Amino acid sequence: MKHCGTQVIETKRLRLRPFVLSDAADLLELWIADPAVQSEYGEPVYETLPAVEGLLNKWIAGYENPAFYRWAMIEGQSGRCIGQIAFCRVYEDCRAAEIEYCVSAAFWGHGYAGEALQAVIEHTFANTDFAWLEAYHRAENTKSGRVLEKSAMHTTETVERFRRAGETPEGEVCYRIERGIR
């Protein structure tokens, strides 16, 4: 499978780039220690600088693998890391990936997640041979739902994560976009 890894992507208001250790302070201050953000995202809260640095070191080591995709969302005006967008799962056998994203609560409602999502979709289809990308949100996570509803993705019955587990999504809304359909 053709991969390109986590390359820099520029949008009108964002710079999507690999994480660096110096992002730790922004993560801690803006989103990774915020239970409201992390619960919407379905991830644990990291409350100390050493814990955040440990996570960042893990992500930074991942960049050695060209099939690892995780971007820091850098807001252009402030230069701060306001969130992330990543492929939380890559399925080589069917050339698919599952996308996840989160944005600092201070930046909710300004279209940053949607802007990042569109840029990652376009970049992925232009530089890899993924056949499709997918995402899902818990029905009660309406903020994430609005991002996906406005995106180029369409609703679908399930995603690969549930298919492989032999599960039917219950309380999740699934989305997908195929190569060539935008």
Biotite code that builds the C-alpha atoms (Angstrom):
import biotite.structure as struc

atoms = struc.array([
    struc.Atom([0.000, 0.000, 0.000], chain_id="A", res_id=1, res_name="MET", atom_name="CA", element="C"),
    struc.Atom([1.246, 3.483, -0.846], chain_id="A", res_id=2, res_name="LYS", atom_name="CA", element="C"),
    struc.Atom([1.657, 5.675, 2.251], chain_id="A", res_id=3, res_name="HIS", atom_name="CA", element="C"),
    struc.Atom([2.957, 9.211, 2.659], chain_id="A", res_id=4, res_name="CYS", atom_name="CA", element="C"),
    struc.Atom([3.071, 9.531, 6.446], chain_id="A", res_id=5, res_name="GLY", atom_name="CA", element="C"),
    struc.Atom([2.275, 12.705, 8.315], chain_id="A", res_id=6, res_name="THR", atom_name="CA", element="C"),
    struc.Atom([3.240, 15.537, 6.001], chain_id="A", res_id=7, res_name="GLN", atom_name="CA", element="C"),
    struc.Atom([2.614, 19.243, 6.549], chain_id="A", res_id=8, res_name="VAL", atom_name="CA", element="C"),
    struc.Atom([-0.734, 20.426, 5.174], chain_id="A", res_id=9, res_name="ILE", atom_name="CA", element="C"),
    struc.Atom([-1.577, 24.138, 4.944], chain_id="A", res_id=10, res_name="GLU", atom_name="CA", element="C"),
    struc.Atom([-5.150, 25.443, 4.959], chain_id="A", res_id=11, res_name="THR", atom_name="CA", element="C"),
    struc.Atom([-6.552, 28.954, 5.056], chain_id="A", res_id=12, res_name="LYS", atom_name="CA", element="C"),
    struc.Atom([-6.373, 29.137, 8.869], chain_id="A", res_id=13, res_name="ARG", atom_name="CA", element="C"),
    struc.Atom([-4.437, 26.053, 9.956], chain_id="A", res_id=14, res_name="LEU", atom_name="CA", element="C"),
    struc.Atom([-1.093, 24.361, 9.630], chain_id="A", res_id=15, res_name="ARG", atom_name="CA", element="C"),
    struc.Atom([-1.380, 20.613, 10.089], chain_id="A", res_id=16, res_name="LEU", atom_name="CA", element="C"),
    struc.Atom([2.007, 19.162, 10.942], chain_id="A", res_id=17, res_name="ARG", atom_name="CA", element="C"),
    struc.Atom([3.673, 16.415, 12.950], chain_id="A", res_id=18, res_name="PRO", atom_name="CA", element="C"),
    struc.Atom([3.694, 16.973, 16.703], chain_id="A", res_id=19, res_name="PHE", atom_name="CA", element="C"),
    struc.Atom([6.898, 18.149, 18.379], chain_id="A", res_id=20, res_name="VAL", atom_name="CA", element="C"),
    struc.Atom([7.776, 17.975, 22.055], chain_id="A", res_id=21, res_name="LEU", atom_name="CA", element="C"),
    struc.Atom([7.440, 21.748, 22.427], chain_id="A", res_id=22, res_name="SER", atom_name="CA", element="C"),
    struc.Atom([3.678, 21.346, 21.755], chain_id="A", res_id=23, res_name="ASP", atom_name="CA", element="C"),
    struc.Atom([3.292, 19.892, 25.266], chain_id="A", res_id=24, res_name="ALA", atom_name="CA", element="C"),
    struc.Atom([2.418, 23.199, 26.975], chain_id="A", res_id=25, res_name="ALA", atom_name="CA", element="C"),
    struc.Atom([-0.331, 24.001, 24.438], chain_id="A", res_id=26, res_name="ASP", atom_name="CA", element="C"),
    struc.Atom([-1.813, 20.513, 24.742], chain_id="A", res_id=27, res_name="LEU", atom_name="CA", element="C"),
    struc.Atom([-1.878, 20.759, 28.517], chain_id="A", res_id=28, res_name="LEU", atom_name="CA", element="C"),
    struc.Atom([-3.314, 24.279, 28.596], chain_id="A", res_id=29, res_name="GLU", atom_name="CA", element="C"),
    struc.Atom([-5.764, 24.083, 25.699], chain_id="A", res_id=30, res_name="LEU", atom_name="CA", element="C"),
    struc.Atom([-7.217, 20.595, 25.384], chain_id="A", res_id=31, res_name="TRP", atom_name="CA", element="C"),
    struc.Atom([-5.612, 17.378, 26.591], chain_id="A", res_id=32, res_name="ILE", atom_name="CA", element="C"),
    struc.Atom([-6.264, 18.170, 30.290], chain_id="A", res_id=33, res_name="ALA", atom_name="CA", element="C"),
    struc.Atom([-9.826, 19.341, 29.620], chain_id="A", res_id=34, res_name="ASP", atom_name="CA", element="C"),
    struc.Atom([-12.382, 16.652, 30.525], chain_id="A", res_id=35, res_name="PRO", atom_name="CA", element="C"),
    struc.Atom([-14.980, 18.315, 28.276], chain_id="A", res_id=36, res_name="ALA", atom_name="CA", element="C"),
    struc.Atom([-12.725, 17.927, 25.225], chain_id="A", res_id=37, res_name="VAL", atom_name="CA", element="C"),
    struc.Atom([-11.355, 14.515, 26.067], chain_id="A", res_id=38, res_name="GLN", atom_name="CA", element="C"),
    struc.Atom([-14.757, 12.995, 26.922], chain_id="A", res_id=39, res_name="SER", atom_name="CA", element="C"),
    struc.Atom([-16.207, 14.246, 23.616], chain_id="A", res_id=40, res_name="GLU", atom_name="CA", element="C"),
    struc.Atom([-13.180, 12.710, 21.927], chain_id="A", res_id=41, res_name="TYR", atom_name="CA", element="C"),
    struc.Atom([-13.336, 9.486, 23.942], chain_id="A", res_id=42, res_name="GLY", atom_name="CA", element="C"),
    struc.Atom([-9.776, 9.777, 25.250], chain_id="A", res_id=43, res_name="GLU", atom_name="CA", element="C"),
    struc.Atom([-8.277, 10.003, 28.746], chain_id="A", res_id=44, res_name="PRO", atom_name="CA", element="C"),
    struc.Atom([-7.350, 13.293, 30.386], chain_id="A", res_id=45, res_name="VAL", atom_name="CA", element="C"),
    struc.Atom([-3.622, 14.002, 30.792], chain_id="A", res_id=46, res_name="TYR", atom_name="CA", element="C"),
    struc.Atom([-3.058, 16.316, 33.745], chain_id="A", res_id=47, res_name="GLU", atom_name="CA", element="C"),
    struc.Atom([0.720, 16.693, 34.056], chain_id="A", res_id=48, res_name="THR", atom_name="CA", element="C"),
    struc.Atom([3.475, 17.882, 31.787], chain_id="A", res_id=49, res_name="LEU", atom_name="CA", element="C"),
    struc.Atom([5.439, 14.600, 32.147], chain_id="A", res_id=50, res_name="PRO", atom_name="CA", element="C"),
    struc.Atom([2.332, 12.614, 31.139], chain_id="A", res_id=51, res_name="ALA", atom_name="CA", element="C"),
    struc.Atom([1.774, 14.812, 28.069], chain_id="A", res_id=52, res_name="VAL", atom_name="CA", element="C"),
    struc.Atom([5.465, 14.617, 27.138], chain_id="A", res_id=53, res_name="GLU", atom_name="CA", element="C"),
    struc.Atom([5.308, 10.819, 27.426], chain_id="A", res_id=54, res_name="GLY", atom_name="CA", element="C"),
    struc.Atom([2.346, 10.714, 25.034], chain_id="A", res_id=55, res_name="LEU", atom_name="CA", element="C"),
    struc.Atom([4.047, 13.119, 22.635], chain_id="A", res_id=56, res_name="LEU", atom_name="CA", element="C"),
    struc.Atom([7.218, 11.004, 22.644], chain_id="A", res_id=57, res_name="ASN", atom_name="CA", element="C"),
    struc.Atom([5.101, 7.989, 21.671], chain_id="A", res_id=58, res_name="LYS", atom_name="CA", element="C"),
    struc.Atom([3.462, 9.926, 18.823], chain_id="A", res_id=59, res_name="TRP", atom_name="CA", element="C"),
    struc.Atom([6.780, 11.394, 17.657], chain_id="A", res_id=60, res_name="ILE", atom_name="CA", element="C"),
    struc.Atom([8.317, 7.899, 17.540], chain_id="A", res_id=61, res_name="ALA", atom_name="CA", element="C"),
    struc.Atom([5.339, 6.823, 15.419], chain_id="A", res_id=62, res_name="GLY", atom_name="CA", element="C"),
    struc.Atom([6.375, 9.179, 12.625], chain_id="A", res_id=63, res_name="TYR", atom_name="CA", element="C"),
    struc.Atom([9.129, 6.722, 11.681], chain_id="A", res_id=64, res_name="GLU", atom_name="CA", element="C"),
    struc.Atom([6.348, 4.518, 10.291], chain_id="A", res_id=65, res_name="ASN", atom_name="CA", element="C"),
    struc.Atom([5.010, 5.865, 6.958], chain_id="A", res_id=66, res_name="PRO", atom_name="CA", element="C"),
    struc.Atom([1.598, 4.347, 7.831], chain_id="A", res_id=67, res_name="ALA", atom_name="CA", element="C"),
    struc.Atom([1.324, 6.600, 10.931], chain_id="A", res_id=68, res_name="PHE", atom_name="CA", element="C"),
    struc.Atom([-0.846, 9.678, 10.457], chain_id="A", res_id=69, res_name="TYR", atom_name="CA", element="C"),
    struc.Atom([-1.275, 12.187, 13.307], chain_id="A", res_id=70, res_name="ARG", atom_name="CA", element="C"),
    struc.Atom([-1.312, 15.943, 12.772], chain_id="A", res_id=71, res_name="TRP", atom_name="CA", element="C"),
    struc.Atom([-1.061, 18.774, 15.279], chain_id="A", res_id=72, res_name="ALA", atom_name="CA", element="C"),
    struc.Atom([-3.651, 21.423, 14.441], chain_id="A", res_id=73, res_name="MET", atom_name="CA", element="C"),
    struc.Atom([-1.782, 24.734, 14.574], chain_id="A", res_id=74, res_name="ILE", atom_name="CA", element="C"),
    struc.Atom([-4.030, 27.792, 14.469], chain_id="A", res_id=75, res_name="GLU", atom_name="CA", element="C"),
    struc.Atom([-2.491, 30.278, 12.052], chain_id="A", res_id=76, res_name="GLY", atom_name="CA", element="C"),
    struc.Atom([-3.207, 33.496, 13.887], chain_id="A", res_id=77, res_name="GLN", atom_name="CA", element="C"),
    struc.Atom([-1.884, 32.417, 17.301], chain_id="A", res_id=78, res_name="SER", atom_name="CA", element="C"),
    struc.Atom([0.573, 29.704, 16.257], chain_id="A", res_id=79, res_name="GLY", atom_name="CA", element="C"),
    struc.Atom([-0.810, 27.486, 19.041], chain_id="A", res_id=80, res_name="ARG", atom_name="CA", element="C"),
    struc.Atom([-1.681, 23.800, 18.920], chain_id="A", res_id=81, res_name="CYS", atom_name="CA", element="C"),
    struc.Atom([-5.469, 23.848, 19.285], chain_id="A", res_id=82, res_name="ILE", atom_name="CA", element="C"),
    struc.Atom([-6.125, 20.153, 18.642], chain_id="A", res_id=83, res_name="GLY", atom_name="CA", element="C"),
    struc.Atom([-5.294, 17.217, 16.474], chain_id="A", res_id=84, res_name="GLN", atom_name="CA", element="C"),
    struc.Atom([-6.536, 15.077, 13.627], chain_id="A", res_id=85, res_name="ILE", atom_name="CA", element="C"),
    struc.Atom([-5.331, 11.520, 13.090], chain_id="A", res_id=86, res_name="ALA", atom_name="CA", element="C"),
    struc.Atom([-5.931, 8.137, 11.553], chain_id="A", res_id=87, res_name="PHE", atom_name="CA", element="C"),
    struc.Atom([-6.622, 6.171, 14.725], chain_id="A", res_id=88, res_name="CYS", atom_name="CA", element="C"),
    struc.Atom([-6.828, 2.957, 12.717], chain_id="A", res_id=89, res_name="ARG", atom_name="CA", element="C"),
    struc.Atom([-5.305, 2.003, 9.362], chain_id="A", res_id=90, res_name="VAL", atom_name="CA", element="C"),
    struc.Atom([-6.576, -1.117, 7.602], chain_id="A", res_id=91, res_name="TYR", atom_name="CA", element="C"),
    struc.Atom([-3.913, -2.111, 5.071], chain_id="A", res_id=92, res_name="GLU", atom_name="CA", element="C"),
    struc.Atom([-5.857, -5.117, 3.745], chain_id="A", res_id=93, res_name="ASP", atom_name="CA", element="C"),
    struc.Atom([-8.771, -3.016, 2.481], chain_id="A", res_id=94, res_name="CYS", atom_name="CA", element="C"),
    struc.Atom([-6.867, 0.287, 2.084], chain_id="A", res_id=95, res_name="ARG", atom_name="CA", element="C"),
    struc.Atom([-8.995, 2.194, 4.582], chain_id="A", res_id=96, res_name="ALA", atom_name="CA", element="C"),
    struc.Atom([-8.445, 4.455, 7.584], chain_id="A", res_id=97, res_name="ALA", atom_name="CA", element="C"),
    struc.Atom([-10.576, 5.737, 10.431], chain_id="A", res_id=98, res_name="GLU", atom_name="CA", element="C"),
    struc.Atom([-10.242, 9.443, 11.215], chain_id="A", res_id=99, res_name="ILE", atom_name="CA", element="C"),
    struc.Atom([-10.477, 11.031, 14.652], chain_id="A", res_id=100, res_name="GLU", atom_name="CA", element="C"),
    struc.Atom([-10.124, 14.669, 15.634], chain_id="A", res_id=101, res_name="TYR", atom_name="CA", element="C"),
    struc.Atom([-10.438, 17.016, 18.581], chain_id="A", res_id=102, res_name="CYS", atom_name="CA", element="C"),
    struc.Atom([-10.262, 20.775, 19.056], chain_id="A", res_id=103, res_name="VAL", atom_name="CA", element="C"),
    struc.Atom([-9.804, 22.911, 22.174], chain_id="A", res_id=104, res_name="SER", atom_name="CA", element="C"),
    struc.Atom([-13.143, 24.010, 23.660], chain_id="A", res_id=105, res_name="ALA", atom_name="CA", element="C"),
    struc.Atom([-11.979, 27.624, 23.314], chain_id="A", res_id=106, res_name="ALA", atom_name="CA", element="C"),
    struc.Atom([-12.000, 27.101, 19.528], chain_id="A", res_id=107, res_name="PHE", atom_name="CA", element="C"),
    struc.Atom([-15.259, 25.132, 19.181], chain_id="A", res_id=108, res_name="TRP", atom_name="CA", element="C"),
    struc.Atom([-17.809, 26.464, 16.720], chain_id="A", res_id=109, res_name="GLY", atom_name="CA", element="C"),
    struc.Atom([-15.320, 28.151, 14.389], chain_id="A", res_id=110, res_name="HIS", atom_name="CA", element="C"),
    struc.Atom([-15.024, 25.425, 11.736], chain_id="A", res_id=111, res_name="GLY", atom_name="CA", element="C"),
    struc.Atom([-11.458, 24.351, 12.522], chain_id="A", res_id=112, res_name="TYR", atom_name="CA", element="C"),
    struc.Atom([-12.252, 20.617, 12.737], chain_id="A", res_id=113, res_name="ALA", atom_name="CA", element="C"),
    struc.Atom([-14.116, 20.712, 9.429], chain_id="A", res_id=114, res_name="GLY", atom_name="CA", element="C"),
    struc.Atom([-11.321, 22.642, 7.756], chain_id="A", res_id=115, res_name="GLU", atom_name="CA", element="C"),
    struc.Atom([-8.756, 20.123, 8.997], chain_id="A", res_id=116, res_name="ALA", atom_name="CA", element="C"),
    struc.Atom([-10.934, 17.162, 8.004], chain_id="A", res_id=117, res_name="LEU", atom_name="CA", element="C"),
    struc.Atom([-11.418, 18.422, 4.448], chain_id="A", res_id=118, res_name="GLN", atom_name="CA", element="C"),
    struc.Atom([-7.696, 19.094, 4.071], chain_id="A", res_id=119, res_name="ALA", atom_name="CA", element="C"),
    struc.Atom([-6.763, 15.625, 5.339], chain_id="A", res_id=120, res_name="VAL", atom_name="CA", element="C"),
    struc.Atom([-9.290, 13.950, 3.016], chain_id="A", res_id=121, res_name="ILE", atom_name="CA", element="C"),
    struc.Atom([-7.943, 15.827, -0.024], chain_id="A", res_id=122, res_name="GLU", atom_name="CA", element="C"),
    struc.Atom([-4.308, 15.273, 0.953], chain_id="A", res_id=123, res_name="HIS", atom_name="CA", element="C"),
    struc.Atom([-4.849, 11.563, 1.575], chain_id="A", res_id=124, res_name="THR", atom_name="CA", element="C"),
    struc.Atom([-6.545, 10.858, -1.729], chain_id="A", res_id=125, res_name="PHE", atom_name="CA", element="C"),
    struc.Atom([-3.923, 12.903, -3.615], chain_id="A", res_id=126, res_name="ALA", atom_name="CA", element="C"),
    struc.Atom([-0.885, 11.265, -1.988], chain_id="A", res_id=127, res_name="ASN", atom_name="CA", element="C"),
    struc.Atom([-1.822, 7.698, -1.036], chain_id="A", res_id=128, res_name="THR", atom_name="CA", element="C"),
    struc.Atom([-3.838, 4.842, -2.435], chain_id="A", res_id=129, res_name="ASP", atom_name="CA", element="C"),
    struc.Atom([-6.386, 4.597, 0.383], chain_id="A", res_id=130, res_name="PHE", atom_name="CA", element="C"),
    struc.Atom([-9.697, 3.420, -1.084], chain_id="A", res_id=131, res_name="ALA", atom_name="CA", element="C"),
    struc.Atom([-11.824, 5.079, 1.572], chain_id="A", res_id=132, res_name="TRP", atom_name="CA", element="C"),
    struc.Atom([-11.763, 7.038, 4.807], chain_id="A", res_id=133, res_name="LEU", atom_name="CA", element="C"),
    struc.Atom([-14.316, 6.737, 7.576], chain_id="A", res_id=134, res_name="GLU", atom_name="CA", element="C"),
    struc.Atom([-15.263, 8.211, 10.924], chain_id="A", res_id=135, res_name="ALA", atom_name="CA", element="C"),
    struc.Atom([-18.001, 7.938, 13.477], chain_id="A", res_id=136, res_name="TYR", atom_name="CA", element="C"),
    struc.Atom([-19.322, 9.861, 16.428], chain_id="A", res_id=137, res_name="HIS", atom_name="CA", element="C"),
    struc.Atom([-21.443, 8.971, 19.403], chain_id="A", res_id=138, res_name="ARG", atom_name="CA", element="C"),
    struc.Atom([-24.966, 10.280, 18.791], chain_id="A", res_id=139, res_name="ALA", atom_name="CA", element="C"),
    struc.Atom([-24.776, 12.458, 21.909], chain_id="A", res_id=140, res_name="GLU", atom_name="CA", element="C"),
    struc.Atom([-21.604, 14.148, 20.597], chain_id="A", res_id=141, res_name="ASN", atom_name="CA", element="C"),
    struc.Atom([-23.482, 16.670, 18.481], chain_id="A", res_id=142, res_name="THR", atom_name="CA", element="C"),
    struc.Atom([-20.416, 18.912, 17.972], chain_id="A", res_id=143, res_name="LYS", atom_name="CA", element="C"),
    struc.Atom([-18.547, 16.129, 16.192], chain_id="A", res_id=144, res_name="SER", atom_name="CA", element="C"),
    struc.Atom([-21.748, 15.218, 14.392], chain_id="A", res_id=145, res_name="GLY", atom_name="CA", element="C"),
    struc.Atom([-22.023, 18.702, 12.901], chain_id="A", res_id=146, res_name="ARG", atom_name="CA", element="C"),
    struc.Atom([-18.437, 18.464, 11.627], chain_id="A", res_id=147, res_name="VAL", atom_name="CA", element="C"),
    struc.Atom([-19.148, 15.189, 9.845], chain_id="A", res_id=148, res_name="LEU", atom_name="CA", element="C"),
    struc.Atom([-22.568, 16.321, 8.555], chain_id="A", res_id=149, res_name="GLU", atom_name="CA", element="C"),
    struc.Atom([-20.957, 19.350, 6.890], chain_id="A", res_id=150, res_name="LYS", atom_name="CA", element="C"),
    struc.Atom([-18.065, 17.326, 5.469], chain_id="A", res_id=151, res_name="SER", atom_name="CA", element="C"),
    struc.Atom([-17.758, 15.605, 2.115], chain_id="A", res_id=152, res_name="ALA", atom_name="CA", element="C"),
    struc.Atom([-18.366, 12.282, 3.895], chain_id="A", res_id=153, res_name="MET", atom_name="CA", element="C"),
    struc.Atom([-21.735, 10.532, 3.754], chain_id="A", res_id=154, res_name="HIS", atom_name="CA", element="C"),
    struc.Atom([-23.512, 8.458, 6.369], chain_id="A", res_id=155, res_name="THR", atom_name="CA", element="C"),
    struc.Atom([-23.092, 4.711, 6.175], chain_id="A", res_id=156, res_name="THR", atom_name="CA", element="C"),
    struc.Atom([-24.410, 1.773, 8.182], chain_id="A", res_id=157, res_name="GLU", atom_name="CA", element="C"),
    struc.Atom([-21.116, 0.868, 9.849], chain_id="A", res_id=158, res_name="THR", atom_name="CA", element="C"),
    struc.Atom([-17.356, 1.327, 9.798], chain_id="A", res_id=159, res_name="VAL", atom_name="CA", element="C"),
    struc.Atom([-14.538, -1.195, 9.586], chain_id="A", res_id=160, res_name="GLU", atom_name="CA", element="C"),
    struc.Atom([-13.927, -1.100, 13.367], chain_id="A", res_id=161, res_name="ARG", atom_name="CA", element="C"),
    struc.Atom([-17.427, -2.480, 14.041], chain_id="A", res_id=162, res_name="PHE", atom_name="CA", element="C"),
    struc.Atom([-17.421, -4.810, 11.032], chain_id="A", res_id=163, res_name="ARG", atom_name="CA", element="C"),
    struc.Atom([-14.245, -6.523, 12.233], chain_id="A", res_id=164, res_name="ARG", atom_name="CA", element="C"),
    struc.Atom([-15.573, -6.855, 15.766], chain_id="A", res_id=165, res_name="ALA", atom_name="CA", element="C"),
    struc.Atom([-18.826, -8.355, 14.464], chain_id="A", res_id=166, res_name="GLY", atom_name="CA", element="C"),
    struc.Atom([-20.740, -5.523, 16.134], chain_id="A", res_id=167, res_name="GLU", atom_name="CA", element="C"),
    struc.Atom([-23.594, -3.334, 15.010], chain_id="A", res_id=168, res_name="THR", atom_name="CA", element="C"),
    struc.Atom([-23.094, 0.333, 15.873], chain_id="A", res_id=169, res_name="PRO", atom_name="CA", element="C"),
    struc.Atom([-25.450, 1.258, 18.707], chain_id="A", res_id=170, res_name="GLU", atom_name="CA", element="C"),
    struc.Atom([-25.548, 4.942, 19.496], chain_id="A", res_id=171, res_name="GLY", atom_name="CA", element="C"),
    struc.Atom([-22.862, 5.780, 16.909], chain_id="A", res_id=172, res_name="GLU", atom_name="CA", element="C"),
    struc.Atom([-23.385, 7.554, 13.595], chain_id="A", res_id=173, res_name="VAL", atom_name="CA", element="C"),
    struc.Atom([-20.989, 6.340, 10.891], chain_id="A", res_id=174, res_name="CYS", atom_name="CA", element="C"),
    struc.Atom([-19.556, 8.242, 7.914], chain_id="A", res_id=175, res_name="TYR", atom_name="CA", element="C"),
    struc.Atom([-17.435, 7.348, 4.917], chain_id="A", res_id=176, res_name="ARG", atom_name="CA", element="C"),
    struc.Atom([-15.907, 8.846, 1.798], chain_id="A", res_id=177, res_name="ILE", atom_name="CA", element="C"),
    struc.Atom([-14.591, 6.820, -1.106], chain_id="A", res_id=178, res_name="GLU", atom_name="CA", element="C"),
    struc.Atom([-11.721, 7.710, -3.409], chain_id="A", res_id=179, res_name="ARG", atom_name="CA", element="C"),
    struc.Atom([-13.028, 9.650, -6.398], chain_id="A", res_id=180, res_name="GLY", atom_name="CA", element="C"),
    struc.Atom([-16.290, 10.664, -4.734], chain_id="A", res_id=181, res_name="ILE", atom_name="CA", element="C"),
    struc.Atom([-16.000, 14.181, -3.345], chain_id="A", res_id=182, res_name="ARG", atom_name="CA", element="C"),
])
